[in-house]
Amino acid sequence: MNNFSDIISRAKKMQEKMKEVQEGLKKIEVTGVSGGNLVKVTLTGDYEMKSIVVDENAKKEKDEIVNDLIVAAYNDAKEKLRKKTSEELGKATGTTNLPFDLKLPF
């Protein structure tokens, strides 16, 4: 019975550590860019958009082009965030190559 108690204790510690990691991940910010820095999109660790910056030179372009630049900058930020999240989870768990879309159970 002692082994079962030990397993439960380790599981609780791991759960607490993963909650801390999740909170830390929310604090991450990444910026995606497109069009040679004409558009910048910043995302937080929970994939919330924090800001969009459109350079004055981009504003001279057609709306369709500006829209495409915004989408490209967002996608760049999203990919950077996936990689950063995976890296941080790997550091916390001592593993590598965790899937970038890992859903934690809590």
Z-matrix of the N, CA and C atoms (Angstrom, degrees):
N
C 1 1.450
C 2 1.527 1 111.25
N 3 1.293 2 116.34 1 -25.31
C 4 1.457 3 120.84 2 179.69
C 5 1.526 4 111.15 3 -62.99
N 6 1.332 5 117.69 4 -37.02
C 7 1.457 6 120.85 5 179.30
C 8 1.525 7 111.39 6 -63.94
N 9 1.329 8 116.77 7 -39.13
C 10 1.457 9 120.68 8 179.39
C 11 1.526 10 110.39 9 -63.50
N 12 1.305 11 117.57 10 -43.01
C 13 1.468 12 121.63 11 178.30
C 14 1.522 13 110.78 12 -62.55
N 15 1.311 14 115.94 13 -38.36
C 16 1.466 15 121.26 14 178.72
C 17 1.532 16 110.18 15 -65.24
N 18 1.323 17 116.21 16 -42.45
C 19 1.461 18 120.74 17 179.48
C 20 1.527 19 110.50 18 -63.20
N 21 1.336 20 116.44 19 -44.03
C 22 1.466 21 121.05 20 179.04
C 23 1.526 22 110.23 21 -62.48
N 24 1.308 23 116.76 22 -42.13
C 25 1.461 24 121.35 23 179.99
C 26 1.533 25 110.95 24 -62.82
N 27 1.326 26 116.94 25 -44.26
C 28 1.472 27 120.74 26 178.75
C 29 1.532 28 110.94 27 -64.53
N 30 1.325 29 116.34 28 -39.88
C 31 1.463 30 120.35 29 179.92
C 32 1.525 31 110.66 30 -63.02
N 33 1.329 32 116.88 31 -41.52
C 34 1.465 33 120.59 32 178.62
C 35 1.525 34 111.08 33 -64.14
N 36 1.336 35 116.49 34 -41.18
C 37 1.467 36 120.23 35 178.61
C 38 1.516 37 110.64 36 -63.74
N 39 1.332 38 116.53 37 -41.86
C 40 1.460 39 120.79 38 179.58
C 41 1.527 40 110.11 39 -65.18
N 42 1.309 41 117.26 40 -40.22
C 43 1.453 42 121.22 41 178.83
C 44 1.525 43 110.56 42 -63.20
N 45 1.319 44 117.61 43 -42.68
C 46 1.462 45 121.54 44 177.88
C 47 1.527 46 110.70 45 -62.96
N 48 1.334 47 115.93 46 -42.37
C 49 1.457 48 119.94 47 179.89
C 50 1.529 49 110.84 48 -64.34
N 51 1.322 50 117.10 49 -40.76
C 52 1.458 51 120.13 50 -179.32
C 53 1.533 52 111.12 51 -68.36
N 54 1.322 53 117.73 52 -33.70
C 55 1.470 54 119.92 53 175.57
C 56 1.525 55 110.04 54 -63.90
N 57 1.333 56 116.17 55 -40.68
C 58 1.459 57 120.20 56 177.46
C 59 1.526 58 110.42 57 -62.81
N 60 1.321 59 115.59 58 -42.65
C 61 1.463 60 120.54 59 179.37
C 62 1.526 61 109.94 60 -61.94
N 63 1.319 62 117.52 61 -44.84
C 64 1.458 63 120.83 62 178.95
C 65 1.523 64 111.44 63 -58.86
N 66 1.309 65 117.01 64 -43.09
C 67 1.464 66 120.29 65 178.44
C 68 1.528 67 110.27 66 -63.66
N 69 1.328 68 116.28 67 -40.00
C 70 1.459 69 120.11 68 177.67
C 71 1.520 70 112.30 69 -64.62
N 72 1.325 71 116.30 70 -37.54
C 73 1.463 72 120.61 71 -179.98
C 74 1.522 73 111.59 72 -63.88
N 75 1.314 74 116.81 73 -32.89
C 76 1.459 75 120.41 74 179.88
C 77 1.529 76 111.76 75 -64.65
N 78 1.321 77 116.54 76 -23.68
C 79 1.461 78 121.24 77 -176.94
C 80 1.527 79 112.97 78 -84.83
N 81 1.336 80 116.19 79 -10.13
C 82 1.458 81 120.33 80 179.60
C 83 1.527 82 109.19 81 -67.74
N 84 1.322 83 116.30 82 144.10
C 85 1.457 84 121.92 83 172.26
C 86 1.516 85 108.42 84 -132.99
N 87 1.315 86 115.99 85 136.41
C 88 1.461 87 121.55 86 175.84
C 89 1.521 88 108.19 87 -131.25
N 90 1.337 89 115.25 88 153.28
C 91 1.454 90 120.55 89 178.68
C 92 1.522 91 108.88 90 -122.83
N 93 1.303 92 114.66 91 125.69
C 94 1.457 93 121.22 92 174.33
C 95 1.512 94 109.17 93 -99.02
N 96 1.320 95 115.64 94 147.58
C 97 1.464 96 120.25 95 -178.22
C 98 1.524 97 110.06 96 -129.95
N 99 1.323 98 114.59 97 159.03
C 100 1.461 99 120.02 98 173.99
C 101 1.520 100 108.81 99 -152.59
N 102 1.320 101 114.25 100 163.46
C 103 1.467 102 119.44 101 177.49
C 104 1.508 103 113.48 102 60.87
N 105 1.336 104 117.06 103 36.67
C 106 1.462 105 119.14 104 -179.68
C 107 1.517 106 112.14 105 62.49
N 108 1.322 107 115.90 106 45.22
C 109 1.470 108 123.93 107 179.62
C 110 1.528 109 113.93 108 73.16
N 111 1.332 110 117.49 109 18.23
C 112 1.461 111 119.12 110 176.41
C 113 1.523 112 111.02 111 -72.56
N 114 1.337 113 116.46 112 -29.94
C 115 1.461 114 121.12 113 178.36
C 116 1.516 115 108.50 114 -132.08
N 117 1.332 116 115.56 115 135.14
C 118 1.466 117 121.87 116 177.39
C 119 1.527 118 108.44 117 -129.60
N 120 1.332 119 115.50 118 132.65
C 121 1.458 120 121.86 119 177.82
C 122 1.521 121 107.48 120 -123.53
N 123 1.325 122 116.96 121 128.08
C 124 1.460 123 121.87 122 178.86
C 125 1.523 124 109.27 123 -109.02
N 126 1.332 125 114.93 124 129.34
C 127 1.464 126 122.08 125 177.59
C 128 1.520 127 109.40 126 -116.33
N 129 1.336 128 115.44 127 148.55
C 130 1.457 129 120.48 128 172.82
C 131 1.528 130 108.39 129 -90.53
N 132 1.318 131 116.44 130 171.86
C 133 1.454 132 122.12 131 -176.80
C 134 1.507 133 115.07 132 -62.11
N 135 1.320 134 118.48 133 -18.23
C 136 1.461 135 120.10 134 176.82
C 137 1.534 136 110.42 135 -103.79
N 138 1.334 137 115.22 136 26.93
C 139 1.464 138 124.48 137 173.88
C 140 1.524 139 114.06 138 63.64
N 141 1.326 140 117.08 139 24.62
C 142 1.459 141 120.49 140 173.86
C 143 1.526 142 108.17 141 -88.22
N 144 1.320 143 116.45 142 136.74
C 145 1.448 144 120.24 143 179.29
C 146 1.522 145 108.24 144 -78.26
N 147 1.320 146 115.01 145 124.80
C 148 1.464 147 120.07 146 -178.49
C 149 1.527 148 110.83 147 -94.92
N 150 1.336 149 116.02 148 -38.87
C 151 1.463 150 117.92 149 -179.80
C 152 1.521 151 111.45 150 -159.40
N 153 1.327 152 113.50 151 156.50
C 154 1.461 153 122.85 152 170.73
C 155 1.519 154 106.37 153 -129.60
N 156 1.307 155 116.40 154 127.65
C 157 1.461 156 121.17 155 177.34
C 158 1.529 157 107.38 156 -120.21
N 159 1.323 158 115.12 157 121.46
C 160 1.458 159 121.19 158 179.04
C 161 1.529 160 107.44 159 -113.06
N 162 1.320 161 115.55 160 118.15
C 163 1.456 162 122.06 161 -179.96
C 164 1.537 163 110.02 162 -62.10
N 165 1.315 164 116.62 163 149.36
C 166 1.467 165 121.62 164 179.56
C 167 1.525 166 111.76 165 -56.32
N 168 1.330 167 117.74 166 -36.04
C 169 1.463 168 120.87 167 179.79
C 170 1.527 169 111.64 168 -65.70
N 171 1.308 170 117.62 169 -32.70
C 172 1.459 171 121.17 170 178.48
C 173 1.523 172 110.54 171 -70.99
N 174 1.303 173 116.82 172 -31.76
C 175 1.465 174 120.82 173 -178.68
C 176 1.526 175 112.36 174 -66.62
N 177 1.334 176 116.20 175 -16.08
C 178 1.458 177 120.44 176 178.06
C 179 1.529 178 111.57 177 -80.42
N 180 1.322 179 116.51 178 -13.31
C 181 1.464 180 121.43 179 -178.64
C 182 1.517 181 111.15 180 -80.96
N 183 1.320 182 115.70 181 168.34
C 184 1.464 183 121.26 182 176.09
C 185 1.521 184 109.05 183 -64.59
N 186 1.327 185 115.36 184 151.78
C 187 1.470 186 120.91 185 -179.28
C 188 1.523 187 111.65 186 -55.22
N 189 1.308 188 116.88 187 -40.17
C 190 1.472 189 121.16 188 -178.92
C 191 1.527 190 111.38 189 -59.44
N 192 1.308 191 116.41 190 -41.08
C 193 1.467 192 120.89 191 179.79
C 194 1.522 193 110.24 192 -68.22
N 195 1.328 194 117.00 193 -44.14
C 196 1.467 195 120.54 194 178.64
C 197 1.525 196 110.05 195 -61.26
N 198 1.325 197 116.75 196 -43.29
C 199 1.469 198 119.96 197 177.66
C 200 1.519 199 111.28 198 -59.43
N 201 1.324 200 117.12 199 -43.64
C 202 1.465 201 121.08 200 178.64
C 203 1.527 202 111.11 201 -62.74
N 204 1.328 203 116.56 202 -39.11
C 205 1.468 204 120.48 203 178.59
C 206 1.527 205 110.97 204 -65.65
N 207 1.326 206 117.36 205 -38.63
C 208 1.464 207 120.79 206 178.26
C 209 1.525 208 110.19 207 -64.69
N 210 1.319 209 116.30 208 -45.66
C 211 1.472 210 120.49 209 179.05
C 212 1.526 211 110.08 210 -61.27
N 213 1.315 212 117.32 211 -43.89
C 214 1.464 213 120.97 212 -179.76
C 215 1.529 214 111.43 213 -63.85
N 216 1.322 215 117.17 214 -40.78
C 217 1.466 216 120.61 215 178.94
C 218 1.521 217 110.74 216 -66.64
N 219 1.334 218 116.84 217 -39.95
C 220 1.467 219 120.51 218 176.94
C 221 1.530 220 110.43 219 -62.23
N 222 1.321 221 116.50 220 -46.59
C 223 1.468 222 119.89 221 -179.81
C 224 1.522 223 111.40 222 -63.00
N 225 1.326 224 117.27 223 -36.43
C 226 1.459 225 120.91 224 176.27
C 227 1.528 226 110.48 225 -64.16
N 228 1.323 227 116.84 226 -43.94
C 229 1.469 228 120.74 227 178.80
C 230 1.527 229 110.60 228 -64.37
N 231 1.315 230 116.86 229 -41.56
C 232 1.464 231 121.24 230 -179.37
C 233 1.530 232 110.75 231 -61.44
N 234 1.319 233 116.98 232 -43.01
C 235 1.467 234 120.72 233 179.19
C 236 1.532 235 110.87 234 -66.52
N 237 1.322 236 117.31 235 -41.08
C 238 1.462 237 120.82 236 176.70
C 239 1.522 238 110.99 237 -62.07
N 240 1.330 239 116.27 238 -39.79
C 241 1.461 240 120.34 239 179.60
C 242 1.523 241 111.09 240 -67.31
N 243 1.314 242 117.66 241 -39.64
C 244 1.472 243 120.52 242 177.07
C 245 1.524 244 110.71 243 -59.80
N 246 1.321 245 115.92 244 -45.52
C 247 1.466 246 119.80 245 -179.60
C 248 1.526 247 110.86 246 -65.18
N 249 1.321 248 116.49 247 -44.88
C 250 1.473 249 120.78 248 -179.17
C 251 1.520 250 110.88 249 -63.34
N 252 1.331 251 117.39 250 -42.15
C 253 1.462 252 121.78 251 178.57
C 254 1.515 253 110.58 252 -61.95
N 255 1.322 254 116.47 253 -44.35
C 256 1.454 255 120.98 254 179.15
C 257 1.529 256 110.97 255 -62.07
N 258 1.324 257 116.70 256 -42.28
C 259 1.468 258 121.14 257 177.61
C 260 1.527 259 111.10 258 -61.15
N 261 1.323 260 116.51 259 -47.08
C 262 1.462 261 120.68 260 -178.04
C 263 1.527 262 111.58 261 -65.23
N 264 1.321 263 117.16 262 -40.50
C 265 1.466 264 119.96 263 176.77
C 266 1.524 265 110.41 264 -63.96
N 267 1.318 266 116.13 265 -39.19
C 268 1.461 267 120.00 266 177.95
C 269 1.517 268 112.23 267 -62.75
N 270 1.326 269 116.63 268 -41.97
C 271 1.459 270 120.31 269 177.65
C 272 1.532 271 110.88 270 -62.45
N 273 1.317 272 115.79 271 -43.07
C 274 1.469 273 120.62 272 -176.04
C 275 1.516 274 112.49 273 -69.53
N 276 1.329 275 116.31 274 -35.51
C 277 1.466 276 119.52 275 -176.10
C 278 1.518 277 112.86 276 -98.15
N 279 1.324 278 116.54 277 -8.41
C 280 1.455 279 119.78 278 -179.17
C 281 1.517 280 112.76 279 74.87
N 282 1.322 281 116.67 280 20.86
C 283 1.460 282 120.65 281 178.34
C 284 1.514 283 109.45 282 -122.25
N 285 1.305 284 115.29 283 168.31
C 286 1.457 285 120.25 284 176.36
C 287 1.513 286 108.95 285 -126.74
N 288 1.296 287 114.52 286 166.81
C 289 1.457 288 122.25 287 176.85
C 290 1.524 289 113.57 288 61.54
N 291 1.318 290 117.38 289 36.73
C 292 1.459 291 119.43 290 172.92
C 293 1.522 292 108.08 291 -72.01
N 294 1.315 293 117.31 292 146.09
C 295 1.464 294 118.33 293 178.58
C 296 1.523 295 110.48 294 -65.02
N 297 1.332 296 115.88 295 140.30
C 298 1.461 297 119.81 296 -175.86
C 299 1.513 298 112.84 297 -68.36
N 300 1.310 299 117.58 298 -20.01
C 301 1.467 300 119.97 299 -179.97
C 302 1.520 301 112.69 300 -105.21
N 303 1.307 302 116.05 301 27.45
C 304 1.455 303 121.45 302 -179.90
C 305 1.523 304 109.79 303 -59.97
N 306 1.312 305 115.30 304 126.51
C 307 1.458 306 121.24 305 176.86
C 308 1.523 307 108.78 306 -100.77
N 309 1.306 308 115.34 307 119.41
C 310 1.452 309 119.37 308 -179.19
C 311 1.531 310 109.57 309 -82.34
N 312 1.341 311 117.52 310 144.79
C 313 1.453 312 119.86 311 -172.11
C 314 1.517 313 115.84 312 -79.86
N 315 1.315 314 119.12 313 13.98
C 316 1.469 315 119.64 314 -179.42
C 317 1.500 316 110.81 315 -144.28
